[in-house]
Amino acid sequence: MTESAGRSYTVDKMVEQNGHEENDALPTTESQPSVREEQMLDAEDFQAYMEATDQKQQRGQLITGVVVHVGSDGVSVDIGSKKEAFIPSHELTPDDEVNLGDQVEAILLKPETDETPAILSKRRADYEKTWRMIEEAHANRKTVEVLVKDKVKGGLIVDIGLEGFIPASHVAGSQRDLERMVGRTIPVRVIEVDKKKNKIICSHRTAIEEDRAQKRAETLASLEENKIVEGIVRRITDFGAFIDLGGVDGLLHVREMSWTRVNHPSDVVKKGQKVQVVVLEMDTSDPNNPRISLGMKQLQPDPWKKATKKLRVNQIVHGKVTRTAPAGAFVLLDEGIEGIVPLHELSDQRVSRAEDVVQVGEEVDVRVIAIKSSQRRLTLSLKQVQQERERERERNEYRSYAASQKSDNVTIGDVLGDALVSQLSQSAQDSEGAKAASEG
């Protein structure tokens, strides 16, 4: 019911209630439009609305519609207008896969007329959306992933939806590796844009540095002493290895790699290897240069605890010579701990160099002569084992000789007796010869 009809209904009721009519002063139902007239007015309003809608269509406007037909020459799109809009095939990108019912965004190239439908371009809409994304990434300092398409003089060409450029000075790592980056997807920051000149400058180095700084802050916040963490071996030196814990490096010193001596860190870890370590100490007083000490041997059983329960002084044990030094030779026992054989315990003869007696890699038997668990020091003797074995050899030789003499029924007394008789006989002869010479 329209407002005028409602008003007429109210007045008629008032007239009935008062028992008289005021035809001259108040409107009646006869002055209101009929139903047919109302329908005509509604149609006119709709027509006016559609015309107003059509008038709102302007070139360059971004319009959203639904695909209602797909043909070889293009696609038809319902945009809520009198006619279905049309996107020619050349206004689609080669990668577009448009299907019935898909919702698409397109730029209005030509508004609808009485004779022709509106002409749209999805390709240009995609172009505008890509530029909008790039400008937002630039404004918000957002990291985006790009595909490296080619290496050119002075840098790299990348696909960021549009063609962008990374100067060589903004590539993280050695510039000699530019060729290897072609075909890879890498993170970048958009550092300069100019839509009019179609210019997009990106920085790989900035993205890596800022991402690393963020990871560094997160990693430092999560680290604590005695915590077991995982990292990647980034660099190996003579004194240890630097482990990347996620944006921040820690030092795994060579003495913390194993309970036994390590000749070189590369004997234990390799560059790029994933390892588990424990945080021993942290100094984060300087957030830009935190110092983190790591350990690896702490995650392994301590062989000293087991060995000291098994080893006893005077016990003979087996081991391998691991190195020599001016003080003597170091021997790694089968129990997993290392002891030293001092120079004076290498041989019963005077020794000036350990290399004159033993060689690295040589397997030897040694005697335990001192255990100092608190100092994790074990003193060994090679000389005492050799002396004992020499005495044992002599004892065995004597036993063999004695056994052979008994088998021939000849005693030492027999041997000495014959020698004594022979000597007495010779003496008697000499005495008689001397007497005869004096008498003559």
C-alpha positions as CSV (number, residue, x, y, z in Angstrom):
1,M,0.0,0.0,0.0
2,T,1.3,3.4,-1.0
3,E,1.6,6.4,1.3
4,S,-1.3,8.2,-0.4
5,A,-3.5,5.1,-0.2
6,G,-2.8,4.8,3.5
7,R,-3.6,8.4,4.0
8,S,-7.0,8.0,2.2
9,Y,-7.8,5.0,4.3
10,T,-7.3,6.9,7.5
11,V,-9.5,9.9,6.4
12,D,-12.4,7.5,5.3
13,K,-12.3,6.0,8.8
14,M,-12.4,9.4,10.4
15,V,-15.4,10.3,8.3
16,E,-17.3,7.2,9.2
17,Q,-16.5,7.7,12.9
18,N,-17.6,11.3,12.9
19,G,-20.8,10.6,10.8
20,H,-20.1,13.2,8.2
21,E,-17.8,13.8,5.2
22,E,-15.5,16.7,4.5
23,N,-15.2,16.3,0.8
24,D,-14.0,19.8,0.2
25,A,-11.2,19.7,2.8
26,L,-9.8,16.2,2.7
27,P,-8.6,13.9,-0.2
28,T,-10.6,10.8,-1.1
29,T,-9.7,7.5,-2.7
30,E,-10.8,8.8,-6.1
31,S,-7.7,11.2,-6.2
32,Q,-5.2,8.2,-5.8
33,P,-3.5,6.4,-8.7
34,S,-4.9,3.0,-9.7
35,V,-3.0,-0.3,-9.5
36,R,-2.2,-0.1,-13.2
37,E,-0.8,3.4,-12.8
38,E,1.4,2.2,-9.9
39,Q,2.7,-0.6,-12.1
40,M,3.5,1.9,-14.8
41,L,5.3,4.1,-12.3
42,D,7.4,1.1,-11.1
43,A,8.4,0.2,-14.6
44,E,9.4,3.8,-15.2
45,D,11.5,3.8,-12.0
46,F,13.2,0.6,-13.0
47,Q,14.0,2.0,-16.4
48,A,15.3,5.2,-14.8
49,Y,17.5,3.0,-12.5
50,M,18.9,1.0,-15.4
51,E,19.7,4.2,-17.3
52,A,21.4,5.6,-14.3
53,T,23.3,2.4,-13.9
54,D,24.4,2.5,-17.5
55,Q,25.4,6.1,-17.1
56,K,27.7,5.1,-14.2
57,Q,29.7,2.9,-16.5
58,Q,32.9,4.8,-17.4
59,R,35.9,3.8,-19.3
60,G,38.7,2.4,-17.1
61,Q,36.2,1.3,-14.4
62,L,36.9,-2.0,-12.7
63,I,33.8,-4.2,-13.1
64,T,33.1,-7.6,-11.5
65,G,30.9,-10.2,-13.3
66,V,30.1,-13.8,-13.9
67,V,31.1,-15.8,-17.0
68,V,27.9,-17.0,-18.8
69,H,29.4,-18.0,-22.2
70,V,32.9,-19.1,-23.4
71,G,33.6,-18.9,-27.1
72,S,36.6,-19.0,-29.4
73,D,36.5,-15.3,-29.9
74,G,36.0,-14.4,-26.2
75,V,33.7,-14.7,-23.2
76,S,30.4,-13.2,-22.2
77,V,30.0,-11.8,-18.7
78,D,26.9,-10.9,-16.8
79,I,27.6,-7.6,-15.1
80,G,24.0,-6.8,-14.1
81,S,23.4,-4.6,-17.1
82,K,20.7,-4.9,-19.8
83,K,23.2,-6.7,-22.1
84,E,25.9,-9.2,-21.3
85,A,29.4,-7.6,-21.5
86,F,32.0,-9.2,-23.7
87,I,35.7,-9.8,-23.2
88,P,37.5,-10.4,-26.5
89,S,40.1,-13.2,-26.6
90,H,43.0,-10.7,-27.1
91,E,42.0,-9.1,-23.8
92,L,42.7,-12.3,-21.9
93,T,46.2,-13.3,-20.9
94,P,47.6,-16.6,-22.4
95,D,47.6,-18.2,-19.0
96,D,43.9,-17.4,-18.3
97,E,41.6,-20.4,-17.9
98,V,38.1,-19.0,-17.9
99,N,35.1,-21.4,-17.3
100,L,31.4,-20.9,-17.0
101,G,30.3,-19.6,-13.6
102,D,33.8,-18.1,-12.9
103,Q,33.7,-14.6,-11.3
104,V,36.1,-12.3,-13.1
105,E,37.3,-8.7,-12.7
106,A,37.8,-6.7,-15.8
107,I,38.4,-3.1,-16.9
108,L,35.7,-1.4,-18.9
109,L,37.1,-0.4,-22.3
110,K,33.8,0.6,-24.0
111,P,30.5,1.3,-22.3
112,E,27.3,-0.5,-23.4
113,T,25.1,1.1,-26.1
114,D,21.7,0.3,-27.4
115,E,23.3,-1.7,-30.3
116,T,26.5,-3.1,-28.7
117,P,27.5,-4.7,-25.3
118,A,30.1,-3.3,-23.0
119,I,33.6,-4.3,-24.0
120,L,35.9,-5.4,-21.1
121,S,39.6,-6.4,-20.6
122,K,40.7,-8.9,-18.1
123,R,44.3,-8.5,-19.2
124,R,44.3,-4.9,-18.2
125,A,42.5,-5.6,-14.9
126,D,45.2,-8.1,-14.1
127,Y,47.8,-5.5,-15.0
128,E,46.3,-3.0,-12.6
129,K,45.9,-5.5,-9.8
130,T,49.5,-6.5,-10.2
131,W,50.7,-2.9,-10.0
132,R,48.5,-2.4,-7.0
133,M,50.1,-5.4,-5.3
134,I,53.6,-4.1,-6.2
135,E,52.9,-0.6,-4.9
136,E,51.4,-2.0,-1.6
137,A,54.5,-4.3,-1.2
138,H,56.7,-1.2,-1.7
139,A,54.7,0.9,0.8
140,N,54.5,-1.8,3.4
141,R,58.1,-3.0,3.0
142,K,56.7,-6.5,2.4
143,T,58.9,-9.4,1.2
144,V,57.6,-11.0,-2.0
145,E,58.8,-14.1,-4.0
146,V,60.0,-13.6,-7.6
147,L,61.3,-15.8,-10.4
148,V,64.7,-15.0,-11.8
149,K,64.2,-14.9,-15.6
150,D,67.6,-13.9,-16.9
151,K,71.0,-12.5,-16.1
152,V,71.8,-9.2,-17.8
153,K,74.6,-6.7,-17.6
154,G,74.4,-5.1,-14.2
155,G,72.0,-7.5,-12.5
156,L,69.0,-9.8,-12.9
157,I,65.6,-9.7,-14.6
158,V,62.8,-11.1,-12.4
159,D,59.1,-11.8,-12.8
160,I,57.1,-10.1,-10.1
161,G,53.9,-10.3,-12.1
162,L,55.5,-7.7,-14.2
163,E,59.1,-7.4,-15.2
164,G,61.4,-6.1,-12.5
165,F,65.2,-5.6,-12.1
166,I,67.6,-6.5,-9.3
167,P,71.0,-4.6,-9.5
168,A,74.0,-6.8,-9.0
169,S,74.8,-4.8,-5.9
170,H,71.5,-5.8,-4.4
171,V,72.0,-9.6,-4.9
172,A,72.9,-11.4,-1.7
173,G,76.1,-13.4,-1.9
174,S,78.9,-13.3,-4.5
175,Q,78.1,-11.6,-7.8
176,R,79.9,-14.4,-9.5
177,D,76.9,-16.6,-8.7
178,L,74.4,-14.5,-10.7
179,E,74.2,-17.1,-13.5
180,R,73.3,-19.8,-11.0
181,M,70.3,-17.8,-9.8
182,V,68.5,-17.9,-13.2
183,G,65.4,-20.1,-12.8
184,R,65.3,-19.9,-9.0
185,T,62.6,-18.3,-6.9
186,I,64.0,-15.8,-4.4
187,P,62.7,-13.3,-1.8
188,V,63.0,-9.6,-2.6
189,R,62.0,-6.2,-1.3
190,V,60.6,-3.7,-3.8
191,I,62.7,-0.6,-3.2
192,E,61.6,1.7,-6.1
193,V,58.5,1.9,-8.3
194,D,57.5,4.3,-11.1
195,K,54.3,3.2,-12.9
196,K,54.6,5.9,-15.6
197,K,58.1,4.6,-16.5
198,N,57.1,1.0,-15.9
199,K,60.1,0.8,-13.5
200,I,60.3,-1.8,-10.7
201,I,63.6,-2.1,-8.8
202,C,64.0,-4.9,-6.2
203,S,66.6,-5.9,-3.7
204,H,67.4,-9.5,-2.8
205,R,70.1,-8.5,-0.3
206,T,67.7,-6.3,1.7
207,A,65.1,-9.0,1.9
208,I,67.7,-11.5,3.2
209,E,69.2,-9.1,5.7
210,E,65.8,-8.0,7.1
211,D,64.5,-11.6,7.2
212,R,67.7,-12.6,9.0
213,A,67.3,-9.7,11.5
214,Q,63.8,-10.8,12.3
215,K,64.8,-14.4,12.7
216,R,67.7,-13.3,14.9
217,A,65.4,-11.5,17.2
218,E,63.0,-14.5,17.4
219,T,65.9,-16.9,17.9
220,L,67.6,-14.9,20.7
221,A,64.2,-14.6,22.5
222,S,63.8,-18.4,22.4
223,L,67.4,-19.4,23.4
224,E,68.5,-20.2,27.0
225,E,71.4,-21.9,28.6
226,N,71.3,-25.8,28.7
227,K,68.7,-25.8,25.9
228,I,69.2,-28.3,23.1
229,V,68.8,-26.7,19.7
230,E,69.2,-27.6,16.1
231,G,71.4,-25.7,13.6
232,I,73.3,-25.8,10.3
233,V,77.1,-25.8,10.1
234,R,77.9,-22.6,8.2
235,R,81.7,-22.2,8.6
236,I,84.5,-24.3,9.8
237,T,87.8,-22.9,11.2
238,D,90.8,-24.4,12.9
239,F,89.4,-23.7,16.4
240,G,85.8,-24.8,15.8
241,A,82.6,-24.4,13.7
242,F,80.0,-21.7,13.5
243,I,76.5,-23.0,13.7
244,D,73.5,-21.0,12.3
245,L,70.7,-21.4,14.9
246,G,68.2,-19.3,12.8
247,G,69.5,-15.8,12.1
248,V,72.2,-15.9,14.7
249,D,75.4,-17.9,14.8
250,G,76.9,-19.8,17.8
251,L,80.4,-21.1,18.2
252,L,81.0,-24.8,18.6
253,H,84.6,-24.9,19.9
254,V,86.7,-27.9,18.9
255,R,87.2,-28.9,22.5
256,E,83.4,-29.1,22.9
257,M,82.9,-31.4,20.0
258,S,84.0,-34.7,21.6
259,W,85.2,-36.1,24.9
260,T,88.3,-37.3,23.1
261,R,90.8,-35.1,21.3
262,V,89.8,-33.8,17.9
263,N,92.6,-33.0,15.4
264,H,90.5,-30.7,13.3
265,P,86.8,-29.7,13.5
266,S,86.3,-31.0,9.9
267,D,86.9,-34.5,11.3
268,V,83.6,-34.2,13.2
269,V,81.3,-31.9,11.2
270,K,80.9,-30.8,7.6
271,K,79.7,-27.6,6.1
272,G,75.9,-27.6,5.6
273,Q,75.4,-30.5,8.0
274,K,72.4,-30.3,10.3
275,V,73.5,-30.9,13.9
276,Q,72.1,-30.9,17.5
277,V,73.9,-28.8,20.1
278,V,73.4,-27.6,23.6
279,V,73.7,-23.9,24.6
280,L,76.5,-23.6,27.1
281,E,76.8,-19.9,27.6
282,M,75.1,-16.7,26.2
283,D,76.1,-13.1,26.2
284,T,73.4,-10.9,24.6
285,S,74.5,-7.6,26.1
286,D,75.1,-6.4,22.5
287,P,72.0,-7.5,20.5
288,N,73.9,-6.8,17.2
289,N,76.8,-9.1,18.2
290,P,75.5,-11.8,20.6
291,R,78.0,-14.4,21.8
292,I,76.7,-18.0,22.1
293,S,78.9,-20.9,23.1
294,L,77.7,-24.3,22.0
295,G,78.6,-27.9,23.0
296,M,78.1,-31.2,21.2
297,K,79.9,-33.7,23.5
298,Q,77.4,-32.9,26.3
299,L,74.8,-34.8,24.3
300,Q,77.0,-38.0,24.2
301,P,77.7,-40.3,27.1
302,D,80.8,-39.3,29.1
303,P,83.2,-42.2,28.6
304,W,85.2,-41.1,31.8
305,K,82.2,-42.1,34.0
306,K,82.2,-45.6,32.6
307,A,85.9,-46.0,32.2
308,T,86.8,-45.0,35.7
309,K,84.6,-47.8,37.0
310,K,86.3,-50.4,34.9
311,L,90.0,-49.3,35.0
312,R,92.3,-50.1,37.8
313,V,95.9,-49.2,38.5
314,N,98.4,-51.9,37.1
315,Q,95.7,-53.1,34.7
316,I,97.0,-53.8,31.2
317,V,94.7,-52.3,28.5
318,H,94.7,-52.0,24.7
319,G,94.7,-48.8,22.7
320,K,95.9,-46.9,19.6
321,V,98.4,-44.1,19.4
322,T,96.6,-40.9,18.4
323,R,99.4,-38.3,18.5
324,T,102.8,-37.7,19.8
325,A,104.1,-34.6,21.7
326,P,107.3,-33.5,23.5
327,A,105.9,-34.9,26.7
328,G,105.2,-38.3,25.3
329,A,102.5,-40.2,23.3
330,F,98.7,-40.1,23.6
331,V,96.9,-43.4,23.5
332,L,93.1,-43.8,22.9
333,L,91.9,-46.8,24.9
334,D,89.1,-49.1,23.8
335,E,87.1,-47.6,26.7
336,G,86.9,-44.3,24.7
337,I,89.2,-42.2,26.8
338,E,92.7,-40.9,26.1
339,G,95.8,-41.3,28.3
340,I,99.4,-40.2,28.1
341,V,102.5,-42.3,28.0
342,P,105.3,-40.1,29.3
343,L,108.7,-40.3,27.6
344,H,110.3,-42.1,30.5
345,E,107.5,-44.7,30.3
346,L,108.0,-45.5,26.6
347,S,111.2,-47.5,26.9
348,D,113.7,-48.7,29.5
349,Q,116.3,-46.8,27.4
350,R,116.7,-43.1,27.2
351,V,114.1,-41.6,24.8
352,S,114.3,-38.1,23.4
353,R,111.3,-38.3,21.0
354,A,108.2,-40.3,21.2
355,E,108.3,-40.9,17.5
356,D,111.5,-43.0,18.0
357,V,109.4,-45.6,19.8
358,V,105.8,-45.4,18.6
359,Q,104.0,-44.1,15.5
360,V,100.5,-42.5,15.2
361,G,98.0,-45.2,14.4
362,E,100.0,-48.0,16.0
363,E,98.1,-50.3,18.3
364,V,99.8,-51.0,21.7
365,D,99.2,-52.6,25.1
366,V,99.9,-50.3,28.0
367,R,99.7,-50.5,31.8
368,V,97.6,-48.1,33.8
369,I,99.9,-46.5,36.4
370,A,97.7,-43.5,37.6
371,I,94.1,-42.4,37.4
372,K,93.1,-38.8,38.3
373,S,89.3,-38.7,37.6
374,S,88.9,-35.1,38.9
375,Q,91.4,-33.9,36.4
376,R,90.3,-36.4,33.7
377,R,93.9,-37.5,33.4
378,L,95.2,-41.0,32.8
379,T,98.9,-42.0,32.9
380,L,100.1,-45.1,31.1
381,S,103.3,-47.1,30.7
382,L,104.5,-49.0,27.6
383,K,107.8,-49.7,29.2
384,Q,106.4,-51.7,32.1
385,V,104.4,-53.9,29.8
386,Q,107.4,-54.6,27.6
387,Q,109.6,-55.3,30.7
388,E,107.0,-57.7,32.1
389,R,106.7,-59.5,28.8
390,E,110.5,-59.7,28.5
391,R,110.7,-61.3,32.0
392,E,107.9,-63.7,31.0
393,R,109.8,-64.6,27.8
394,E,112.9,-65.4,29.8
395,R,110.9,-67.5,32.3
396,N,109.4,-69.4,29.4
397,E,112.8,-70.0,27.8
398,Y,114.2,-71.4,31.1
399,R,111.2,-73.6,31.5
400,S,111.6,-74.9,28.0
401,Y,115.3,-75.5,28.6
402,A,114.7,-77.3,31.9
403,A,112.1,-79.5,30.3
404,S,114.5,-80.5,27.5
405,Q,117.3,-81.4,29.9
406,K,115.0,-83.6,32.0
407,S,114.0,-85.5,28.9
408,D,117.7,-86.4,28.2
409,N,118.4,-87.6,31.8
410,V,121.4,-85.2,32.1
411,T,121.7,-82.9,35.1
412,I,123.7,-79.9,35.8
413,G,125.8,-81.9,38.2
414,D,126.7,-84.4,35.5
415,V,127.8,-81.6,33.2
416,L,129.9,-79.9,35.9
417,G,131.3,-83.3,37.1
418,D,132.8,-84.2,33.7
419,A,134.3,-80.8,33.4
420,L,135.9,-81.1,36.8
421,V,137.5,-84.5,36.1
422,S,138.9,-83.2,32.8
423,Q,140.4,-80.2,34.6
424,L,142.0,-82.3,37.4
425,S,143.5,-84.7,34.9
426,Q,145.0,-81.8,32.9
427,S,146.4,-80.3,36.1
428,A,148.1,-83.6,37.1
429,Q,149.7,-83.9,33.7
430,D,151.1,-80.4,34.0
431,S,152.4,-81.1,37.5
432,E,154.3,-84.3,36.4
433,G,155.8,-82.5,33.4
434,A,157.1,-79.7,35.6
435,K,158.7,-82.3,38.1
436,A,160.4,-84.1,35.3
437,A,161.9,-80.9,33.9
438,S,163.3,-79.9,37.3
439,E,164.9,-83.3,37.9
440,G,166.6,-83.2,34.6
